[in-house]
Amino acid sequence: MGHRSFALQHTKRLVEKYRDLRATTGSRRRACLFIGKYILQKARYLVLHYALAARRRRIRLQVLGRRIQPDAIQSPIVAIKVTGGVGDLVVIARYIRDLLSASERFDFHVFYKDPEIAEWVFRGTSEFKAAYSEFLFDHTKPGPPHSLWISQFIVFYSEVADWAMLREKRTLMKVLQNISRTRRYIEPAIAAHPYMDGYLSQKAVYMNFRRADFLHGLSGIPYGGDTYDLHTSATTLKRYDLQPQQYVTIHNGFDPSFVISAERATKCYPYFAEVLRIIKRTCPDLKFVQVGVSTSVAIAGVDLNIIGQCSLQDTAELLKHAKLHVDNESGLVHIAKCLGLRSCVVFGPTPADYFGYEGNLNLKPPVCGGCWWINQTWMDQCPRGFKLPACMESHLPSAVAAAIIGAINGSEQTASDQPM
């Protein structure tokens, strides 16, 4: 993408976001404040886009340059751009694991907004070679002959593929052909990403898939399960004097790359403090540990607040040994599932039918809900114009507390997808 088209595209998106928020709130001032905050937060990505252009030749050599030994059988090199949050990255890591299991070997490089997090997620896969900033993916084109863009969907850049090599990898070639064939059915969602992701999630559900295995369905490969090997820090529990299975983790934040001007994001449940007060009456010895980063808000009543104190690796260790994880829908729920930990998830704008895991306690909103990407500012302001999102307001603290107590005691009525 050229510099001019890049700037025009993002200017157009800013105008659309402004119009969205002004139409929803009826406030020009609120819309201007949001756009100002958005520009300030995203400015560093604009700098990266132009600064990294100077590194494209070196990165291309790193990705493509290997010593070719005579008569050696070479594995294809696949460049994979991943867009989305940490939860998306984890889902995609499981997909790559299963793709490698179902097809011939290939080596891959990942292009993601935070290369350090990508390194942590993929480090246990021997075929993973390196992670780079996502902005380098377009700069390195035509780049590797086998390139994928994976988000809520998969795009295979068939026009630059090395088909001569793929003919020697028949199973991999079949998978890539499946991806190309299914693309026509979701092309409108790909072209408008992320603004039609809500539509795509509905299509996935009616195809009998969820977020966890939708990519597998598009590719025609089997799902290898929710567990996934993530490296965790062995010293975290000792640092905070915690014992395995003696605490519950709780989180109320969201992806820091999202920009909001409201007091809290629409998908964040605001009444966890009241939930904890109710639970403490029944389970006074149960310890709650709040995890998260800068987007989390301190919850009154937690026994240990470590917001901003832990890396993802440390947080994963806490999740690994917790009794339960409590959250609104977030990337930590995906990480918890990788580690075999059950979560109680309070759903609102994001659809439980798509994002919910079997075995988790997925609390659907009694009112409204499911407006994920119905407009560009759904995370900042309820699209229906309510000051507080009706979906999250409709989750009564007493009902959420009862569900958590039931999950801890093993006495809840159903294992997942509960209406509140």
Protein Blocks (a to p, Z undefined) as FASTA:
>chain_A
ZZklmmmmmmmmmmmmmmmmmmmnopaklmmmmmmmmmmmmmmmmmmmmmmmmmmmmmmm
mmmmccddehiacddddddddeddfklmmmmmmmmmmmmmmmccdddddddfblmlmmmm
mmmpmkbmbdcdfklmmmmpgkjabdcdddfbccddfklccfklmmmmmmlmmmmmmmmm
mmmmmmmmmmmocklmmmmmmmmmmnopafklmmmmmnopacebjbdcddddfklmmmno
paehiaccddfbdcfkbccfbfbdfklcfklmmmmmmmmmmmmmbccddeddfkbccdeh
iabdcehkacfklmmmmmmmmmbdcddddfklmmmmmnopacddddfkbcfklmpcghia
cdddfbgghiaokbmklmmpcfklpabafklmmmcfklmmmmmmmmmnopafbfghpaZZ
